[in-house]
Amino acid sequence: MRLSQRAAAIGESATLSVARRAAELRAAGVDLADFSAGEPDFPSPPVAVEEAARALAAGMTRYGPAAGLSELRRELAESFRRRHGAPWTADQVVVGVGAKSPLFALALALLEPGDEVVLPSPYWVSFPEQIRFAGGVPVAVEMAAEDGFRIRARPLVEAFSPATRAVLVNSPCNPTGGVMAASDLEELAGACAERGIPLICDETYERFVFEGEFASAAPLARRLPETVVVVGSFSKTYAMTGWRVGYALGPPPIIKALISIQSHSTSGPTTFAMAGALAALRGAEDEIAAMQEEYRRRRDLVLSMLGRIAGVRCVAPAGSFYAFPRVSAHYRPGRQGSIEMAEYLLDEAQVAVVPGVAFGADDHIRLSFACSREVLSAGLGRMARALG
Ligand code: PLP
């Protein structure tokens, strides 16, 4: 039995050994401080749960439209118009299975073998894999920790080549928390439009910004309707990871292609999950505000505790719910590199983190603060002692 080259190339994640070790420790009853999860620890909004249950009980159990429920597409277009002045209409929206499926479909829709996608590094783990899976070549451009991991347009534009077919940015960024300023977005969007290539903006963490206002790419679509694409998700915004509802908005030819791909792959998200998502979109602002407040407190706690560990440098994340400290000053034989450091922290401090190498930055580890302040405080205390 032979796997396709495509599947074989994806292989096992380099960080799986750490995840496996964490699972073993947990199974053995060890009380881990788990900073590895990229998902909110809050419950989904009651309005969403009630509406999904109601829809299910009312018989919403059939196939839905491949593009997603029309009402949800309309409400998403309206939400982007109201919040960002975006020009998109309901037919320029596709509702996907999380943000992950539209992102994957975008790679399939846009890339021929050898086409390059320029993206900032550190990057979310799935970006390069999805690009490669579609036959493309990720061109990662490093953003500087000294610059607060801000996502800058200039170095991205300088990385353009004749083979560049798309640009993919993620602001606020998983894992760094870095954001892209409106002026940089504008410069990058302009450069993409000039070349007629799409600028894909993954705004999954749009509602979790701690410094200043979030700059969405959506307003730029008014002037550059043919090249700006925005991807988002209900997963983090509404603590609805398991519901698997996300979306993309953009130019009609691209959205049409995404719907076609979806019609032959997932057939769209689960219908009653979309009904719940629609209810969240219409009425869960209080829940978002409560999460924002709590993430801010946790961020301050994490920064102050990490700041007290000699040799650990952490940029204050401007957004998201991750901290991405540089820990390489603590690398030694036996804990050389982020994977061994993560294993060391598991064994010595019972703290689970994600090795930075997964995001293209082996001097760092990623800590999620999607867990309680008590757990953060206890785990970071143990981490300080292990690195002391
Ligand atoms: N984009 C980024 C930057 C993420 O961090 C994630 C999840 O961790 C996703 C997209 C996908 O989220 P989902 O498919 O749950 O919407």
Boltz pocket constraint, residues with backbone or C-beta under 6 A from the ligand:
constraints:
  - pocket:
      binder: B
      contacts: [[A, 38], [A, 97], [A, 98], [A, 99], [A, 100], [A, 101], [A, 124], [A, 170], [A, 172], [A, 173], [A, 174], [A, 202], [A, 204], [A, 232], [A, 233], [A, 234], [A, 235], [A, 241], [A, 244], [A, 245], [A, 246]]
      max_distance: 6.0
